[in-house]
Amino acid sequence: MNIWIAGARPRTLPAAIAPVLIGTSLINIDNQTINWVNAALALAVGLLLQIAVNYSNDYSDGIRGTDEVRVGPIRLVASGLATAEQVKRAAIIAYFFAAVSGLFLALRTSPLLILVGAIAIIAGWKYTGGKNPYGYLGFGEISVFVFFGLVATMGSYFAQSEKLTWQSLLLAIPMGSLSCTILGLNNLRDRPKDETVGKKTLAVRLGDKNARRALILLLVIAATSSLAVTAITPWALLVLLTLPLQFILIRGISRGATGAGLIPLLGKAGELQLLTSLLISLALLITKA
């Protein structure tokens, strides 16, 4: 069982939890109480989709041979700890339970979420799966921004309010930017190997120097958009407490850390996203409507 927990990549799960926390907390601004059932279902969808994507990436990269001799989290197929069919089955099971959770949420809110969920599942599989995976073409960051930023944050708010607002869009920007930072760091770490196997991630397309500049830009966007949340509540100034983590990440990226040296930065990026979401959620919850 431990290999399946490792294969699910628990360190990536804050990217699924953070936007749900913020989107759910925004309901306080509407002077409404949180619907905890809908919140739990939204969280289940996010977590299960993240786990499903991790397993499906493991499977697809494993059968292509692009996961061999890599630094970072364990790969079940490439390492031989599980067969490709076992990992594929695990991905399908996770996608299935994500779909079931999403269906219950849609029945409680709007059928529109069924369509959104179906598109998210297809996007998750096509990231590294199929004949022309878009993750191999440099479009991974766009997908992550859309689904783990816009859809996750605004969708979690929609699950509470059944509406979309400029506030939910604003809150989605730092979540999407930080999710892209995590993916970008991962791709920067794997860039040399990806380049040799023809996996043209954005880091490969940009090259080392520009990929680092893009990561720093994402962190700046995340910081400035988080501070812009003061337009919703002045308590959003609490996000200034994340500046030390921002500084650590920018310094590490700019100093040229590579390979295994980027793994601690990946951990810090996950911490930054979770801390940002907790501080913004707290700011929203203590704001008087």
N, C-alpha and C positions, 0 to 999 in steps of 0.2 A: 504493500500500500504506500510506503514511503516514496517509491519511485514515481507514483502517480501524483502525489502531492508536489514533488519536485518538478515533474513535467508540467503541472498546472502553472508553474512560475508564480508563487505567492507574492513575490516582490512587485509584480506588475499590477496587482489587484487594487492598490490605491487609485490607479487611473480610472477604475470602474466605480469605486466608492465615492471619491471626491465630488464629481458632478452631481450625484444623487443627493448628497448632503446639502449642497448649495441650492439646487433646484427645489428641494423640499422645504428648506428653511425660508425661501422667498415668500411662501404663503403667509408668513406672519405680517408682511407689509400690507396684505389685503385684509388684515384684521380677521383672519379665519384660523381655525385650529387645524393642525396637521391630521390628515387621514392616514393613520399608521398602517392600515392594510395596503393601501395604494403605495405608500412609501416602501413597504417591505417588498412588494411585488416589483417595483421599479428597481430596487437594489438587487433583487434576485436576477432580474433580466440582465442588468449590467455585469454582475459578477459572472453569471453563467456564460454570457457572450464572450467575456474576456478569457475565461478558461477554455471555452470552445475554440476560440481563435488561436490560443497558445498550442492546443493539441493539434489543430488542423495545420498550423505552420510547421510543427514538429514532423507531422506525417508528410506533408508536401515537400518540405526541404529535404527530409530524410530519403525519400524515394528518388529525388533528383540528385542526391549526393552532394548538395551544397552545404550540408551541415557538418561535414567531416573536418576534423582538426580545427575546431573553433574554441575561442576563449569565451567564458561566461557560463550561463545556466546549462544544466545538463540537457542533452537532447536524447530522448528515449530511443528513437529509431536509429539515429547515427551511432549511438553508443552500444546498441545491441541489447539494451535493457528491456526492450519490448519490441514486438514485431510491428511492421507497418500497419497491418490489419487491426491489431489491438489498439494502436493509437488512433487510427481512423474511427474505430468503433467508439472510443472514448470521446472523440470530438463530436460525433453524431449524437451521442447520448446527451452531451452538454448542450448542443444546439436544440435538441428536442425539449429539454426541460426549460431552456430559455424561451422557446416558442410557447410552451404551455403557460409559463408565468406571464408572458406577454399577452396571451389570449385572455387570461383571467383579468388582467389589467384593462385590456381593451373592452371587455364586457362590462366593466365597472365604470368606464369613462367614454371612450369613443372608438368606433370601428376603424377609424383612421390609423390607429396604432398598430393594427394588424398589417397594413401595408408597409408602415415604417419598419416594423419588426422583420418582415420578410426581406426587405431591401438590406437591412443590417446583416441578416444571416448570409445572404448571397455575397455581400461585400466582404464579410469575414472569411468565407471560404475562398473567394476569388483573389484574396490578398496574395497568397502563395500557391493556390490550387488552380487546376484547370490548365488549358493549353497556353494561355497568355496571361499569367498572373501579373496584376498591375503593381504589386510590390516589387517585382523584378524590373519595372520600368521607371521607377522613381516617383510613383504617385502615392506611396504609403502615407506620407505625412498629411496629404490632403484628406484621405479617408479617415485618418485618426482624428484630425481636427473636426471633421463633420460629425462622426459618430460618437467619439468620446468627449467632444466639446459641445457642439451645437445640439445634437440629438439627445445626448444623455442629460445635459443640464436643462434644456428647454422642455424636454420630454418629461423629466421628473416634476418640473413645475406644472406642466400640462396635466399630469396625473393628479395633481392637487386642485387645480383651478379650472381645468378644461378651457384654457385660453393661453395665448402667447403674447408677451409684452416686450417692450424695449429693454426692460430691466432684466428679463430672463436671457435676452440676447447678449446684453453687456456682460452678465455673469458667465456666459458660456465661453467668452473669449479667453480669459486667463486659464480656464480648464483645458480648452483645446490647445492653447499654446504650450502648456506644461506637459500635456500628453505627447505632443509632437517633440518636445525636448527630450523626453524619455526615449522615444523611438529614434530620434536623431542621434543621441548618444550611443544607443545600441548599434545603429548602422555605422557610426564613425568607428566604433570599436572593431566591427567586422569588415570595414572597408577594404583592407588589403586582400582578404580571402574572397570577399564578394566579387572584387574586380577580376580575380583569376578565374572564377567559375561563371562569369557572365551575368552576375546578379547586379543590375544597374540601379541600385538604390540612389536616392538623392545625394547621399554622401559620396558615392562613386562618381556620379555625374558632375557634382560641384568640385570635387577634389578636396584634399585635406584642409587647405587654408580657408576656402570659401565655405566649406561645411561647418567649420568652427565659427566663422562669422555669422552664418545662418542660425546656429545654436544660440549665440549671444544675443542676436536680434530677437529670437523667440523669448528668451528670458526677459529682455527689456519690454517686449510687448506684454508679457504676462504681468510684470511689475506695474507698468503704467495703467493697464486695463483694470488691475486689481484696485489701484488707487482711485481710478475713475468711478469705482463703486460708491465713493463718497457722494456721488450725485443721488444715490438711493438712501444712504445712511452715513452720517459723519463717523459712525463707529467703525467704518471700513478702514480708517487710519490704523487700526490694529494690524493690518497687513505689513506695516513697517517693521514689525517684529521678524519678518521673513528675510530682511535685508542681509543678515549674516550668511544665511544659506545661499542667497543669490550671489553674494561676493565669493564664497567658496567655489561655487560652480563656474562662475565667469573666470576666476583666476585659474582653476584647473584646466578649463577648456583652452584658454589663451596661452597657457604655458606648454601646451603640446602633449598632454598625456595621451598615451596610445595603449592599445591592447588591454591587458589586465589592469593597467593604470587607470582605465576609464570605469572599471567596475564600481569603485567607491563613489564616483560621481553619479553613476546611475542610481545608487542607493540614496544619495543626497537629493537627486531630482525627484524621486518618489516621495521622500520626506517633505520636500518643498511643496509638492502638489497637495499632499494630505494636510500639511500645516496651513497652507493658504485656504483650503476649503473649510477647515475647522474655524479659522479666524473670521472668515467672511460669514460663515453660518452663524457664528456667535454674534457678530455684528447685526445680522438680520433678525435674530431671535430676540435681542435686547432692545430693538428699535420699536418705539411706540408708533402704532399706525395713526 
